[in-house]
Amino acid sequence: MPSREVPDREVPNRALPIREVAGTDGAADVGTAEPPSDRSSSGWPLLASELAVLFRRRRTWAMMLALAAVPVLMAIAVRASSAVPPGRGPAFLDRITQNGLFVGVTAMLVCVPLFLPLTVGVVAGDTIAGEAGLGTLRYLLVAPAGRVRLLLVKYAGAAGFCIVAPLVVALAGAGIGAALFPVGPVTLLSGDVITPEEAVVRLVLVAAYLTVSLLGLSAVGLFLSTLTDVPVGAMAATIVISVVSQVLGELPQLEWLHPWLFSHYWFGFADLLRQPIAWDAFGDNALLQAGYIAVFGALAYGRFVTKDILS
Amino acid sequence: MTRKWLRWMPAVAVPAVIAAAALAGSLPASAGDPLPAKTPAEVLALVAQHSAPSLSGTLEQTSRIGLPELPQAGPSSGSGGAASVLELLSGPHTTRVFLDGPSNVRVQVLDRFAERNAVRSGDQVWLYSSKDNTAMHLTLPADAGHTKDFGHYKHRDTGMHGVMPTPEELAGRLIAAADPTTEVAVHPEVNVAGRAAYNLVITPRTEGTLIGSVAVAVDGESGLPLSVELKARGQEEPAFKLAFTSLSLEAPDASLFAFSPPPGATVKEIEVPAHGTGHWGKGHWPKHGTESGVVPDAEDPAPVAPDAVPPDAVEPDAVAPDYRDPNGALARPTVTGTGWESVVEFPASPASAEADAMLSNDPLLQQAAVAVPGGRLFSTAVVNVLFTDDGRVFAGSVPAERLLTAAAAR
């Protein structure tokens, strides 16, 4: 299925090595005139390349360092000041001095409304628009990778960042907490006590919950990224949408809308800190985010495969 | 051009599929086998003989009784004072209940980044609040196990009174209210927590009450009340609803009932009066950094939803201890009127003055109360409470005018 918009002939072959696209392995897809290759068409090399590019970027490292700075600053501030009275500041802040592992939970709690959506917005908004802005998108499409696969790989790259970002916060928090405060049995919200090992499992579960929570926003960012060639526009729009969703979620007059907002379950990870774990929020959240991925994935598909790629 | 259309098709189809799925999900699920038809009396008997020795389930509470709604903003869990009183009355709540035999009970009120626990194992009772990391411990006297009514027995033991009663408790009270003033009928069966249930609907036969109807869903299999719905007169949405959203009749993990206070928690021992009938659960609930009582109880005749039933609807023996301070600080209330139209009067006493002071000092509660000739009226969809200037308190599920008339008559 050749797409007439792609200016195949204009692209010289030597332009390809700009990105290490695993071109020889991929079959033809939408966007190229190549006949389908009989070899199994996997996007794994393309995905590996995408992840390598993403995590080698200085911008990505800067964002992860900024995320890691949140628990570090928090732990140092609590360490330097007097004891925090219960009920002041974010939840669990008063528990930090008793148990360093709570730094990870508190830091994730603090990062949920702004920092995590911010970084995910930057990554997701950059996916397609970033390549378009650099003028590399058409080269990516010249390689027999196909638009659909490129879209999938780009989304998987953003999802990879969604996995790493909360983990960075959790592990940096647990690390600095263990360095500055005593570590011992952890008290759950229900008053039951678990061992530090079990607590680390819960910490990773919370990070996984946040990963799932951010997947919907990533899909929105991917769609917005297909709309424009200006990456900053897509990033800003994604972040604005995450803020708007949270503001709408605070208005009681819009109660009917709340279960449909992708930020609705963002704070539901507290249910993972109960005994026994309440999985309802995790399941509802996953279903909601899957809906967002389906809707905005379909929108991104519709836009991207019909788009005139000029840069 | 047609090809472009095809490529936008998924973007149209996916939301359509989701909308269809959402619509299908909101429709009542068609039950496989309809329950055998039963008369109201048979359903009542089913409730009376029900036994659920062990269960674990999740309860949702929603209330729209017309109190100001507080935004649950921000990740902070700190809120105190009247905010937490109103918070219990308005807005949704989720509670998990674990039950294993008559003496192992655990109730968890799931708050935002916090949890309140009541655990009973044998004669040991623990109350724990994660918000301020406080625990309270009490040992039940030996004669505590002799109460007949299990629901009442449990709520007294766990001190959960006024916080979130189980449907069992509420249904017991409501069904006791069935008398000639009330129409009791079994409506088409409903589905609660995935179980087919009889829908017992109680409708007052008088126009002089704020209560429109009370619906109790009774599990067709076990007879366990699964939900209670209170509708105010002329309201389409239930004013108060308490229902299981998930329920399993299997025994929960035994380790759930073995509670010991976490390290670092403030532990308070509670002395249990030797006399077993005192309402000693009262006021023992961990307080959320507030001086005034968090749990609306006998000293606070504000419209706690469970008490929204006309007081005389409840058997006097069951309710009398709740309204009497062990120290006798609050005099016995007098009741005027009959059935659904009755009005309870609390004479002036230190306790009623205290409640009145709380009402007038707290800006949020003050906002909910309106000034009327001779006092202030605390008005909700299902109950009205009048604080007169001379310290008396009138309460009832009746229009405000009737309270004013009752106050003026004395």
Interface residues (C-beta under 8 A of the other chain):
Chain A: M1 P86 G87 R88 G89 P90 A91 F92 D94 R95 Q98 L109 V110 V112 P113 G184 P185 T187 L189 S190 G191 D192 V193 E250 P252 F267 A270 D271 R274 Q275 P276 A278 D280 G291 A294 V295 G297 A298 L299 Y301 G302 V305 T306
Chain B: R3 K4 R7 W8 M9 P10 A11 A13 V14 P15 I18 T58 E69 P71 A73 P75 S76 S77 G78 G80 R96 Q108 L110 R112 F113 A114 E115 N117 W126 Y128 S130 K131 D132 N133 A135 S246 D253 L256 F259 S260 P261 P262 P263 G264 A265 H288 G289
